[in-house]
Structure formats: structure tokens, C-alpha cells
Amino acid sequence: MATYAGVDLGATNIRAVVGDESGRVVASRRTGTPQGPNGITVTEAVLDALRGAADEADVDPTRIAAVGIGSIGPLDLAEGAIDNPANLPDTIDRIPLTGPVGELVDSDEIYLHNDTTAGVIGERFYSDRNPDDMIYLTISSGIGAGVCVDGNVIGGWDGNAGEVGHMTVDPNGFMTCGCGVDGHWEAYCSGNNIFRYAQRLHDEDPVDTSMPMESADFSSADVFAHAEEGDEFAEHVLDQMTGWNVIAIANMTDAYAPLVIYVGGAVTLNNPDRVLDPIRERLDDVVFGNVPDVQLTTLGDDVVVKGALASAMTAGTGDRSRVR
């Protein structure tokens, strides 16, 4: 029986899984992502997680036929590495991945993707319909998307396609993104910025609110919580957030014509009704063509690591007919 592995490399945690030829996860290992002193330390942590998952599955690493990796970026696909990761300390300038992982498992079949591309591969593989045209969208601390068109997963020449959080949704540039550019989607609707958007709106037009606007502990979760309690200003912030989400999702729909958009990430998973229901209500008003089915991810927090596993099984496609 063939054995495969998947890795989810995030800025906070690393998770490795070993699975069988049906895509069932038989073993898993999670560890924290080292914050230094250099990229090799992160590489070694990835290898340790893979060894741990293989040990738990009672499988010699060299028996693993292929490995998929879903990772933070930016990626250098030509070298199989992460180059100057944005969400790790500056001392971590380069993280080699495909070479060291290939040596561990004694295989050339190592598939590296950014995390949202791994997400769309996973959603495609584990979906009942296995659609050829779909998007996986994450709304979390940041925003990104994996796209599959006509059965082709779009990775980009350097592996960094899908940075949709940096699409301009507001040409007036009311909010500045963490990347330094005004008007990006992520500046308004990501977990790192919803509360900042609330503060900026309140600065422009102070109104009564129960939200702790000046507190150092004020977070995006507070905006959702106070909206549930009926705070009118919190409701207004979420209504504005929905408007930006709809603009961006309509742009993706008109560009790629997906049949379905699966949405994940912490902001969505923790507040599915507040995030997805208003999008569904408004999307038909602005999309030019067919309106996609907007659904909560079917894979929860496992979407990236299961997508990485599915990539290993299907040569990076998520197409079940490609399982070897």
C-alpha cells in the first residue's frame, strides 16, 4: 500500500501527516515553528515533524512515495525554498524545503505550494464533486486564495499566485495595508485589521459604542462579540467589512468563474454566519456571470495539511483520477 505525507508550515506551527492511498490521515505530528536563529532551524523542525509522523505511523520515511508542502511565503519554486518569509524574524532569510525533504524520504516527488494553493487542492480532492473550477479563500490574520480553473491549479511561475488580499478594493485608500499600500482588501477585512478599521472609522465619526476602542487589548474578535450583543457601531463595522468582501469576491468570480468558493481561516471559522451569510445575500447584485456557491470549508483547520497530502497523492493537482 502506498504511503504519502503532507506538511503545513505556518509562521506559528508546523504540522506533518502521513496518509494512505485513500487520503486517510493515519498519523500526525505538530510542533511550534522556530523563530530563529536561522532558516535551517525551521527546515530541521519540518524534518523532525515528518520523522515523528512517520514513526507514529510505523513507516520508515524512505517508504513515503511523495510529500506535499503547503507553506507561508514568499516561495522560490526554482530552489524549493521560502525566501525572506514575511511573518518570521528577519534573521530567517531562507528556508530550504524540497531538497532536504526529498533526501529524508528518498524521493524526487516533493510538491511545494503556498498554503492557500494547498487549500484548494485539498478542497478539490476531498469534495464530493471534485470540481474543476473552484476557489479556496482564507480570511484569517491575512487574506489569500487558491484557484483551480479547468482542472488546472494556478500556482504562478514563482509559486506566489493567489495573493488576493493585496487586491485594491478601495481606490480612495482609507486604510493602509501591512505591506504599505493603501486600499488593499486585507487592510479592511483580515483578522489583523478589522479592529483597526473600526478604530479608524470611529476616529472619523465618533459615536457611542460599548467596544473598548482605546484599550490595548481591543481585537477583531471584540468587534464580532459586540455586534452579537447588539452594538450598533460594531454592526456598522461588520456591514462595511461585508461590502469590501463582496467587491473582492465578485472580482475573483468574474476573473475565474468558479462553481464553488470554499472559505476558511480563523475569521470565517469563528464567525461563519457573520462572514458568509451577508456575502451570499449581496453577491448576486454585483457578479456579472454565474454566482458561485459560497460555502464554509469542509476541512476546517486541516485544510492546508490535508491539501498538502492530496498534492502528494495527485502530483499537485487534487484530481482524484491522478492518484497513483
One Martini backbone bead per residue (centre of mass of N, CA, C, O) as a GRO file, in nm:
protein
  324
    1MET     BB    1   0.095   0.036   0.024
    2ALA     BB    2   0.074   0.356  -0.016
    3THR     BB    3   0.267   0.645   0.100
    4TYR     BB    4   0.199   0.969   0.243
    5ALA     BB    5   0.274   1.332   0.271
    6GLY     BB    6   0.212   1.624   0.483
    7VAL     BB    7   0.271   1.989   0.501
    8ASP     BB    8   0.234   2.256   0.749
    9LEU     BB    9   0.379   2.581   0.712
   10GLY     BB   10   0.391   2.809   0.965
   11ALA     BB   11   0.458   3.076   1.176
   12THR     BB   12   0.372   2.889   1.438
   13ASN     BB   13   0.319   2.605   1.286
   14ILE     BB   14   0.382   2.251   1.250
   15ARG     BB   15   0.248   2.001   1.019
   16ALA     BB   16   0.239   1.642   1.002
   17VAL     BB   17   0.141   1.384   0.766
   18VAL     BB   18   0.015   1.049   0.727
   19GLY     BB   19  -0.101   0.858   0.439
   20ASP     BB   20  -0.303   0.694   0.240
   21GLU     BB   21  -0.446   0.611  -0.077
   22SER     BB   22  -0.729   0.758   0.029
   23GLY     BB   23  -0.646   1.011   0.237
   24ARG     BB   24  -0.596   0.896   0.510
   25VAL     BB   25  -0.514   0.980   0.825
   26VAL     BB   26  -0.268   0.804   1.043
   27ALA     BB   27  -0.070   1.055   1.110
   28SER     BB   28   0.052   1.306   1.355
   29ARG     BB   29   0.252   1.620   1.375
   30ARG     BB   30   0.322   1.882   1.616
   31THR     BB   31   0.490   2.208   1.598
   32GLY     BB   32   0.678   2.464   1.647
   33THR     BB   33   0.795   2.750   1.501
   34PRO     BB   34   1.083   2.866   1.462
   35GLN     BB   35   1.238   3.199   1.543
   36GLY     BB   36   1.521   3.057   1.525
   37PRO     BB   37   1.814   3.177   1.394
   38ASN     BB   38   1.732   3.018   1.122
   39GLY     BB   39   1.623   2.840   0.847
   40ILE     BB   40   1.740   2.560   0.923
   41THR     BB   41   1.573   2.526   1.178
   42VAL     BB   42   1.307   2.493   1.026
   43THR     BB   43   1.382   2.255   0.854
   44GLU     BB   44   1.435   2.062   1.094
   45ALA     BB   45   1.142   2.076   1.202
   46VAL     BB   46   1.012   1.948   0.957
   47LEU     BB   47   1.170   1.680   0.970
   48ASP     BB   48   1.079   1.603   1.255
   49ALA     BB   49   0.776   1.589   1.192
   50LEU     BB   50   0.798   1.367   0.980
   51ARG     BB   51   0.929   1.154   1.157
   52GLY     BB   52   0.704   1.146   1.370
   53ALA     BB   53   0.476   1.055   1.181
   54ALA     BB   54   0.617   0.799   1.083
   55ASP     BB   55   0.647   0.664   1.357
   56GLU     BB   56   0.341   0.658   1.424
   57ALA     BB   57   0.293   0.483   1.147
   58ASP     BB   58   0.520   0.274   1.105
   59VAL     BB   59   0.725   0.437   0.898
   60ASP     BB   60   0.955   0.464   0.678
   61PRO     BB   61   1.048   0.743   0.513
   62THR     BB   62   1.140   0.581   0.245
   63ARG     BB   63   0.822   0.484   0.198
   64ILE     BB   64   0.761   0.759   0.095
   65ALA     BB   65   0.651   0.865  -0.215
   66ALA     BB   66   0.527   1.155  -0.122
   67VAL     BB   67   0.536   1.526  -0.085
   68GLY     BB   68   0.348   1.783   0.060
   69ILE     BB   69   0.360   2.154   0.065
   70GLY     BB   70   0.229   2.402   0.285
   71SER     BB   71   0.312   2.759   0.274
   72ILE     BB   72   0.457   3.009   0.350
   73GLY     BB   73   0.585   3.322   0.240
   74PRO     BB   74   0.778   3.343  -0.006
   75LEU     BB   75   0.850   3.169  -0.296
   76ASP     BB   76   1.111   2.940  -0.440
   77LEU     BB   77   1.066   2.709  -0.671
   78ALA     BB   78   1.344   2.659  -0.805
   79GLU     BB   79   1.467   2.597  -0.494
   80GLY     BB   80   1.265   2.501  -0.273
   81ALA     BB   81   1.183   2.779  -0.111
   82ILE     BB   82   1.199   3.025   0.134
   83ASP     BB   83   1.190   3.391   0.095
   84ASN     BB   84   1.167   3.600   0.326
   85PRO     BB   85   0.962   3.573   0.553
   86ALA     BB   86   0.714   3.785   0.671
   87ASN     BB   87   0.634   3.614   0.968
   88LEU     BB   88   0.941   3.625   1.038
   89PRO     BB   89   1.229   3.679   1.134
   90ASP     BB   90   1.499   3.835   0.978
   91THR     BB   91   1.704   3.592   1.027
   92ILE     BB   92   1.497   3.448   0.831
   93ASP     BB   93   1.577   3.421   0.489
   94ARG     BB   94   1.597   3.092   0.446
   95ILE     BB   95   1.400   2.787   0.349
   96PRO     BB   96   1.468   2.480   0.299
   97LEU     BB   97   1.281   2.193   0.146
   98THR     BB   98   1.283   1.987  -0.099
   99GLY     BB   99   1.562   1.871  -0.060
  100PRO     BB  100   1.553   1.764   0.238
  101VAL     BB  101   1.291   1.600   0.204
  102GLY     BB  102   1.391   1.417  -0.027
  103GLU     BB  103   1.617   1.287   0.141
  104LEU     BB  104   1.444   1.161   0.364
  105VAL     BB  105   1.244   0.995   0.143
  106ASP     BB  106   1.369   0.923  -0.128
  107SER     BB  107   1.247   1.170  -0.326
  108ASP     BB  108   1.127   1.375  -0.609
  109GLU     BB  109   0.824   1.397  -0.484
  110ILE     BB  110   0.800   1.736  -0.432
  111TYR     BB  111   0.533   1.962  -0.326
  112LEU     BB  112   0.518   2.314  -0.361
  113HIS     BB  113   0.310   2.547  -0.174
  114ASN     BB  114   0.101   2.755  -0.097
  115ASP     BB  115  -0.145   2.738   0.134
  116THR     BB  116  -0.394   2.801  -0.054
  117THR     BB  117  -0.327   2.598  -0.272
  118ALA     BB  118  -0.349   2.357  -0.088
  119GLY     BB  119  -0.646   2.412  -0.021
  120VAL     BB  120  -0.767   2.360  -0.308
  121ILE     BB  121  -0.663   2.074  -0.331
  122GLY     BB  122  -0.819   1.963  -0.089
  123GLU     BB  123  -1.106   2.041  -0.171
  124ARG     BB  124  -1.103   1.881  -0.434
  125PHE     BB  125  -1.041   1.595  -0.327
  126TYR     BB  126  -1.271   1.592  -0.079
  127SER     BB  127  -1.488   1.639  -0.262
  128ASP     BB  128  -1.774   1.516  -0.402
  129ARG     BB  129  -1.723   1.667  -0.699
  130ASN     BB  130  -1.446   1.753  -0.805
  131PRO     BB  131  -1.393   2.036  -0.916
  132ASP     BB  132  -1.247   2.238  -1.182
  133ASP     BB  133  -1.398   2.505  -1.047
  134MET     BB  134  -1.222   2.678  -0.788
  135ILE     BB  135  -1.209   2.818  -0.447
  136TYR     BB  136  -0.978   2.906  -0.189
  137LEU     BB  137  -1.056   3.099   0.104
  138THR     BB  138  -0.877   3.312   0.331
  139ILE     BB  139  -0.985   3.452   0.655
  140SER     BB  140  -0.749   3.595   0.855
  141SER     BB  141  -0.480   3.756   0.935
  142GLY     BB  142  -0.506   3.704   0.638
  143ILE     BB  143  -0.534   3.705   0.270
  144GLY     BB  144  -0.623   3.424   0.050
  145ALA     BB  145  -0.581   3.217  -0.261
  146GLY     BB  146  -0.704   2.932  -0.431
  147VAL     BB  147  -0.687   2.818  -0.781
  148CYS     BB  148  -0.921   2.649  -1.011
  149VAL     BB  149  -0.894   2.595  -1.373
  150ASP     BB  150  -0.984   2.348  -1.567
  151GLY     BB  151  -0.803   2.163  -1.357
  152ASN     BB  152  -0.602   2.408  -1.289
  153VAL     BB  153  -0.360   2.491  -1.081
  154ILE     BB  154  -0.272   2.813  -0.963
  155GLY     BB  155   0.069   2.919  -0.895
  156GLY     BB  156   0.277   3.029  -1.066
  157TRP     BB  157   0.602   3.076  -1.151
  158ASP     BB  158   0.675   3.122  -0.816
  159GLY     BB  159   0.411   3.032  -0.626
  160ASN     BB  160   0.245   3.339  -0.571
  161ALA     BB  161  -0.032   3.295  -0.623
  162GLY     BB  162  -0.318   3.446  -0.446
  163GLU     BB  163  -0.275   3.759  -0.341
  164VAL     BB  164  -0.575   3.895  -0.281
  165GLY     BB  165  -0.530   4.085  -0.031
  166HIS     BB  166  -0.376   4.290  -0.258
  167MET     BB  167  -0.624   4.398  -0.354
  168THR     BB  168  -0.796   4.667  -0.473
  169VAL     BB  169  -1.100   4.811  -0.318
  170ASP     BB  170  -0.987   5.114  -0.236
  171PRO     BB  171  -0.903   5.399  -0.410
  172ASN     BB  172  -0.894   5.597  -0.149
  173GLY     BB  173  -0.724   5.474   0.090
  174PHE     BB  174  -0.817   5.459   0.400
  175MET     BB  175  -0.637   5.202   0.422
  176THR     BB  176  -0.337   5.045   0.539
  177CYS     BB  177  -0.139   4.807   0.466
  178GLY     BB  178   0.116   4.604   0.580
  179CYS     BB  179   0.272   4.657   0.295
  180GLY     BB  180   0.200   4.993   0.242
  181VAL     BB  181  -0.072   4.985   0.088
  182ASP     BB  182  -0.350   5.130  -0.025
  183GLY     BB  183  -0.673   4.956  -0.028
  184HIS     BB  184  -0.653   4.679   0.072
  185TRP     BB  185  -0.837   4.420   0.169
  186GLU     BB  186  -0.671   4.339   0.429
  187ALA     BB  187  -0.707   4.625   0.575
  188TYR     BB  188  -1.030   4.553   0.644
  189CYS     BB  189  -1.076   4.199   0.673
  190SER     BB  190  -0.870   4.111   0.863
  191GLY     BB  191  -0.774   4.008   1.172
  192ASN     BB  192  -0.548   4.243   1.190
  193ASN     BB  193  -0.778   4.493   1.089
  194ILE     BB  194  -1.071   4.530   1.185
  195PHE     BB  195  -1.012   4.699   1.443
  196ARG     BB  196  -0.866   4.929   1.292
  197TYR     BB  197  -1.108   5.009   1.125
  198ALA     BB  198  -1.284   5.084   1.361
  199GLN     BB  199  -1.103   5.308   1.472
  200ARG     BB  200  -1.105   5.486   1.217
  201LEU     BB  201  -1.410   5.531   1.201
  202HIS     BB  202  -1.428   5.658   1.485
  203ASP     BB  203  -1.241   5.899   1.431
  204GLU     BB  204  -1.424   6.020   1.203
  205ASP     BB  205  -1.705   5.909   1.377
  206PRO     BB  206  -1.807   5.958   1.672
  207VAL     BB  207  -1.965   5.705   1.869
  208ASP     BB  208  -2.154   5.511   2.038
  209THR     BB  209  -1.986   5.245   2.233
  210SER     BB  210  -1.890   4.931   2.387
  211MET     BB  211  -1.625   4.941   2.270
  212PRO     BB  212  -1.267   4.924   2.341
  213MET     BB  213  -1.106   5.145   2.156
  214GLU     BB  214  -0.846   5.216   2.366
  215SER     BB  215  -0.757   4.940   2.404
  216ALA     BB  216  -0.485   4.722   2.392
  217ASP     BB  217  -0.700   4.459   2.367
  218PHE     BB  218  -0.822   4.526   2.116
  219SER     BB  219  -1.018   4.329   1.880
  220SER     BB  220  -1.177   4.162   1.633
  221ALA     BB  221  -1.347   3.985   1.825
  222ASP     BB  222  -1.497   4.227   1.956
  223VAL     BB  223  -1.668   4.308   1.718
  224PHE     BB  224  -1.835   4.049   1.704
  225ALA     BB  225  -1.933   4.040   1.997
  226HIS     BB  226  -2.082   4.323   1.995
  227ALA     BB  227  -2.274   4.258   1.767
  228GLU     BB  228  -2.423   4.028   1.921
  229GLU     BB  229  -2.513   4.256   2.146
  230GLY     BB  230  -2.607   4.521   1.953
  231ASP     BB  231  -2.393   4.701   1.847
  232GLU     BB  232  -2.411   4.943   1.610
  233PHE     BB  233  -2.115   4.992   1.533
  234ALA     BB  234  -2.032   4.700   1.493
  235GLU     BB  235  -2.236   4.652   1.270
  236HIS     BB  236  -2.118   4.862   1.078
  237VAL     BB  237  -1.840   4.737   1.041
  238LEU     BB  238  -1.945   4.466   0.922
  239ASP     BB  239  -2.089   4.592   0.683
  240GLN     BB  240  -1.835   4.711   0.555
  241MET     BB  241  -1.681   4.449   0.531
  242THR     BB  242  -1.879   4.312   0.338
  243GLY     BB  243  -1.842   4.508   0.104
  244TRP     BB  244  -1.544   4.430   0.050
  245ASN     BB  245  -1.584   4.128   0.013
  246VAL     BB  246  -1.772   4.145  -0.233
  247ILE     BB  247  -1.586   4.286  -0.427
  248ALA     BB  248  -1.359   4.070  -0.425
  249ILE     BB  249  -1.530   3.817  -0.495
  250ALA     BB  250  -1.636   3.927  -0.760
  251ASN     BB  251  -1.364   3.953  -0.898
  252MET     BB  252  -1.294   3.651  -0.883
  253THR     BB  253  -1.543   3.551  -1.035
  254ASP     BB  254  -1.493   3.710  -1.303
  255ALA     BB  255  -1.203   3.584  -1.350
  256TYR     BB  256  -1.270   3.242  -1.280
  257ALA     BB  257  -1.548   3.095  -1.262
  258PRO     BB  258  -1.662   2.958  -1.010
  259LEU     BB  259  -1.866   2.719  -0.859
  260VAL     BB  260  -1.685   2.731  -0.591
  261ILE     BB  261  -1.643   2.874  -0.254
  262TYR     BB  262  -1.414   2.818  -0.012
  263VAL     BB  263  -1.415   2.913   0.338
  264GLY     BB  264  -1.161   3.022   0.563
  265GLY     BB  265  -1.033   3.080   0.854
  266ALA     BB  266  -1.067   3.231   1.155
  267VAL     BB  267  -1.282   3.443   1.093
  268THR     BB  268  -1.480   3.237   0.965
  269LEU     BB  269  -1.487   2.995   1.168
  270ASN     BB  270  -1.585   3.194   1.413
  271ASN     BB  271  -1.800   3.362   1.184
  272PRO     BB  272  -1.995   3.243   0.955
  273ASP     BB  273  -2.258   3.416   0.960
  274ARG     BB  274  -2.115   3.704   0.950
  275VAL     BB  275  -1.958   3.642   0.677
  276LEU     BB  276  -2.134   3.462   0.463
  277ASP     BB  277  -2.430   3.552   0.452
  278PRO     BB  278  -2.387   3.847   0.341
  279ILE     BB  279  -2.248   3.760   0.082
  280ARG     BB  280  -2.480   3.594  -0.040
  281GLU     BB  281  -2.689   3.833  -0.046
  282ARG     BB  282  -2.493   4.032  -0.248
  283LEU     BB  283  -2.353   3.893  -0.497
  284ASP     BB  284  -2.579   3.903  -0.722
  285ASP     BB  285  -2.553   4.228  -0.763
  286VAL     BB  286  -2.225   4.211  -0.891
  287VAL     BB  287  -2.225   3.974  -1.073
  288PHE     BB  288  -2.205   3.896  -1.408
  289GLY     BB  289  -2.237   3.601  -1.381
  290ASN     BB  290  -2.209   3.335  -1.216
  291VAL     BB  291  -2.297   3.229  -0.900
  292PRO     BB  292  -2.143   3.104  -0.648
  293ASP     BB  293  -2.084   2.867  -0.409
  294VAL     BB  294  -2.079   2.963  -0.073
  295GLN     BB  295  -1.858   2.802   0.158
  296LEU     BB  296  -1.760   2.629   0.407
  297THR     BB  297  -1.519   2.461   0.490
  298THR     BB  298  -1.473   2.102   0.509
  299LEU     BB  299  -1.165   2.107   0.678
  300GLY     BB  300  -1.088   2.335   0.837
  301ASP     BB  301  -0.775   2.328   0.989
  302ASP     BB  302  -0.689   2.090   0.764
  303VAL     BB  303  -0.666   2.208   0.472
  304VAL     BB  304  -0.355   2.224   0.423
  305VAL     BB  305  -0.253   1.939   0.505
  306LYS     BB  306  -0.455   1.785   0.320
  307GLY     BB  307  -0.360   1.923   0.064
  308ALA     BB  308  -0.071   1.820   0.076
  309LEU     BB  309  -0.148   1.524   0.062
  310ALA     BB  310  -0.303   1.542  -0.207
  311SER     BB  311  -0.062   1.636  -0.371
  312ALA     BB  312   0.110   1.380  -0.336
  313MET     BB  313  -0.113   1.189  -0.476
  314THR     BB  314  -0.163   1.411  -0.752
  315ALA     BB  315   0.069   1.594  -0.855
  316GLY     BB  316  -0.066   1.884  -0.758
  317THR     BB  317  -0.411   1.877  -0.821
  318GLY     BB  318  -0.662   1.702  -0.670
  319ASP     BB  319  -0.706   1.468  -0.869
  320ARG     BB  320  -0.827   1.152  -0.824
  321SER     BB  321  -0.729   1.029  -1.104
  322ARG     BB  322  -0.407   1.076  -1.006
  323VAL     BB  323  -0.383   0.843  -0.838
  324ARG     BB  324  -0.124   0.594  -0.783
   0.00000   0.00000   0.00000
